[in-house]
Amino acid sequence: MLTSSDLSRIRKDILDSLMLLTEPQQEQVLQFIRALLVQAGGKALLPLAGTIAQDDLALMEKAIAEGCARIERGNW
């Protein structure tokens, strides 16, 4: 079973990796996540509801905001 520390590390690793991807690649990740949710009917995620620490949520929000504002001129 994963500990809170394990989950925090996994979330951080996912976000760090996500920020290295181009916008189209990030869209593919989002589509994959949505497909997983549909397959699981959301039930598999229910035990995780409310388990993300507020500090982690703030970091995710900041990373997303910074990533969305980034322009990668070579990818146009």
VEXBA-20207 format. One record per residue (C-alpha): residue number from 0; residue in three letters; y negated, z negated, x negated. Coordinates in pm, 1 decimal. Last residue first. Example, Ala and Ser with C-alpha at 12.3 -4.5 7.8 and 13.67 -1.06 7.14 Angstrom:
% VEXBA-20207
{nr: 1	rest: ser	Y: 106.0	Z: -714.0	X: -1367.0};
{nr: 0	rest: ala	Y: 450.0	Z: -780.0	X: -1230.0};
END
This chain:
% VEXBA-20207
{nr: 75	rest: trp	Y: -2642.0	Z: 3378.3	X: -484.2};
{nr: 74	rest: asn	Y: -2398.1	Z: 3175.1	X: -690.9};
{nr: 73	rest: gly	Y: -2583.1	Z: 3197.3	X: -1022.6};
{nr: 72	rest: arg	Y: -2892.5	Z: 3042.8	X: -865.0};
{nr: 71	rest: glu	Y: -2718.9	Z: 2715.4	X: -789.8};
{nr: 70	rest: ile	Y: -2971.5	Z: 2535.5	X: -573.4};
{nr: 69	rest: arg	Y: -2917.6	Z: 2166.1	X: -513.1};
{nr: 68	rest: ala	Y: -3066.6	Z: 2016.0	X: -196.6};
{nr: 67	rest: cys	Y: -2730.5	Z: 1994.2	X: -24.5};
{nr: 66	rest: gly	Y: -2581.9	Z: 1818.8	X: -324.7};
{nr: 65	rest: glu	Y: -2854.6	Z: 1555.9	X: -332.5};
{nr: 64	rest: ala	Y: -2813.9	Z: 1477.8	X: 37.8};
{nr: 63	rest: ile	Y: -2435.5	Z: 1471.5	X: 9.5};
{nr: 62	rest: ala	Y: -2444.2	Z: 1244.4	X: -293.1};
{nr: 61	rest: lys	Y: -2695.0	Z: 1010.9	X: -123.9};
{nr: 60	rest: glu	Y: -2486.5	Z: 987.5	X: 194.1};
{nr: 59	rest: met	Y: -2173.3	Z: 919.8	X: -7.1};
{nr: 58	rest: leu	Y: -2346.3	Z: 649.2	X: -211.4};
{nr: 57	rest: ala	Y: -2478.7	Z: 484.3	X: 106.7};
{nr: 56	rest: leu	Y: -2130.8	Z: 492.8	X: 258.1};
{nr: 55	rest: asp	Y: -1990.7	Z: 333.1	X: -57.3};
{nr: 54	rest: asp	Y: -2246.8	Z: 52.2	X: -37.5};
{nr: 53	rest: gln	Y: -2162.5	Z: 1.8	X: 330.8};
{nr: 52	rest: ala	Y: -1795.9	Z: -42.7	X: 241.0};
{nr: 51	rest: ile	Y: -1553.0	Z: 204.1	X: 393.3};
{nr: 50	rest: thr	Y: -1283.1	Z: 22.9	X: 587.8};
{nr: 49	rest: gly	Y: -1435.8	Z: 61.4	X: 933.8};
{nr: 48	rest: ala	Y: -1171.5	Z: 302.2	X: 1055.5};
{nr: 47	rest: leu	Y: -898.8	Z: 342.3	X: 794.6};
{nr: 46	rest: pro	Y: -616.7	Z: 236.2	X: 1027.2};
{nr: 45	rest: leu	Y: -736.7	Z: 504.5	X: 1270.4};
{nr: 44	rest: leu	Y: -699.8	Z: 786.0	X: 1018.6};
{nr: 43	rest: ala	Y: -337.3	Z: 872.2	X: 1089.5};
{nr: 42	rest: lys	Y: -411.8	Z: 879.6	X: 1460.6};
{nr: 41	rest: gly	Y: -679.0	Z: 1148.3	X: 1427.0};
{nr: 40	rest: gly	Y: -453.8	Z: 1394.9	X: 1604.3};
{nr: 39	rest: ala	Y: -270.5	Z: 1412.8	X: 1275.9};
{nr: 38	rest: gln	Y: -265.0	Z: 1790.4	X: 1276.3};
{nr: 37	rest: val	Y: -620.8	Z: 1808.1	X: 1409.2};
{nr: 36	rest: leu	Y: -741.4	Z: 1565.0	X: 1144.9};
{nr: 35	rest: leu	Y: -565.5	Z: 1758.1	X: 870.5};
{nr: 34	rest: ala	Y: -728.9	Z: 2080.1	X: 989.3};
{nr: 33	rest: arg	Y: -1069.6	Z: 1908.2	X: 984.5};
{nr: 32	rest: ile	Y: -1008.2	Z: 1796.9	X: 627.1};
{nr: 31	rest: phe	Y: -911.9	Z: 2151.2	X: 526.7};
{nr: 30	rest: gln	Y: -1222.2	Z: 2294.7	X: 693.9};
{nr: 29	rest: leu	Y: -1439.6	Z: 2043.8	X: 508.6};
{nr: 28	rest: val	Y: -1274.6	Z: 2132.7	X: 179.1};
{nr: 27	rest: gln	Y: -1332.6	Z: 2502.0	X: 248.8};
{nr: 26	rest: glu	Y: -1699.4	Z: 2429.9	X: 322.4};
{nr: 25	rest: gln	Y: -1724.7	Z: 2247.6	X: -10.4};
{nr: 24	rest: gln	Y: -1584.6	Z: 2560.3	X: -175.7};
{nr: 23	rest: pro	Y: -1851.4	Z: 2771.3	X: -8.6};
{nr: 22	rest: glu	Y: -2118.8	Z: 2525.7	X: -128.4};
{nr: 21	rest: thr	Y: -1994.8	Z: 2535.3	X: -485.5};
{nr: 20	rest: leu	Y: -1779.4	Z: 2252.8	X: -609.2};
{nr: 19	rest: leu	Y: -1874.8	Z: 1989.9	X: -865.9};
{nr: 18	rest: met	Y: -2015.6	Z: 1758.1	X: -596.8};
{nr: 17	rest: leu	Y: -1678.0	Z: 1751.6	X: -425.4};
{nr: 16	rest: ser	Y: -1510.0	Z: 1622.9	X: -739.4};
{nr: 15	rest: asp	Y: -1744.6	Z: 1324.6	X: -763.5};
{nr: 14	rest: leu	Y: -1705.9	Z: 1261.5	X: -390.9};
{nr: 13	rest: ile	Y: -1325.9	Z: 1271.2	X: -406.4};
{nr: 12	rest: asp	Y: -1314.1	Z: 1051.6	X: -717.2};
{nr: 11	rest: lys	Y: -1548.4	Z: 800.1	X: -552.9};
{nr: 10	rest: arg	Y: -1336.6	Z: 791.2	X: -238.1};
{nr: 9	rest: ile	Y: -1019.4	Z: 745.1	X: -443.3};
{nr: 8	rest: arg	Y: -1175.8	Z: 464.4	X: -645.8};
{nr: 7	rest: ser	Y: -1296.1	Z: 285.8	X: -331.0};
{nr: 6	rest: leu	Y: -952.7	Z: 324.2	X: -172.2};
{nr: 5	rest: asp	Y: -780.1	Z: 181.9	X: -480.4};
{nr: 4	rest: ser	Y: -1021.1	Z: -113.4	X: -488.8};
{nr: 3	rest: ser	Y: -955.3	Z: -185.6	X: -121.8};
{nr: 2	rest: thr	Y: -585.8	Z: -191.7	X: -203.7};
{nr: 1	rest: leu	Y: -345.6	Z: 87.1	X: -125.0};
{nr: 0	rest: met	Y: 0.0	Z: 0.0	X: 0.0};
END
